[in-house]
Amino acid sequence: MTNSRAWRMWGSLSGLAFVVLFVIGSALIFDGPNGDEPPAKYVAFYGDSGHRDKINLGWILAGLGVFFFLWFVASLRETVREATVASAGDTMLAFLVTIGGTAYGAVTLVGLGQAAGVRTMSDDTFQHQVFPGIIHANDDGVYITHATGTAALAAMIFAFSITVLATRALPRWIGWFGLVAAVAALASIFFVTMFVWLLWIGVVSVVLFLAARRGSGTTTGDIPTPA
């Protein structure tokens, strides 16, 4: 297997790494009070250095997850590019995958930094003071920011799914599932829909990895076309 094939194969598996790290990291960051709890609970939780250390660990894990997500985006882009070239199509969908995935990754990195920074700001304040109102407001801001950024993610998923349905670069059920996941990404203001597109990323990551291994000896890309 050439180096480019190896990068392509392992890059596709980065989507699964993103899902695992992002979910674990986010759970650690957002574990404490962030809603209508009494201010005393905010002070007790975020004033505890152990809890702040946990938040910082979550920030590292989730940020590392986005690092892997960008590798996954590159793998999706190459899959779309090869499929459209093979079918004499244009490269617009490949660019849309790249732009959508990159924009979502950037927005998510900003949101993670804001969430972790505000929740651990008592490390740098006078007498380790905690500001419940600021943390509460930040939580709303981070949530809305991420839910807005998933519009770019939806564009990425739509572009990839359309390519799959048009070219059969992967089994068609991946494309239909992707259309559902893209709609779920657009509706990420409702927390539960996030699990739909996270599942799609994980599934596509594994499917691409297995397909790349099976097609390592083919001449038309790494993804064999189903019969």
Helices and strands as residue ranges (DSSP letters): H 3-12, H 14-29, H 39-46, H 49-86, H 92-119, G 121-123, G 126-128, H 132-167, H 172-186, G 191-193, H 194-214
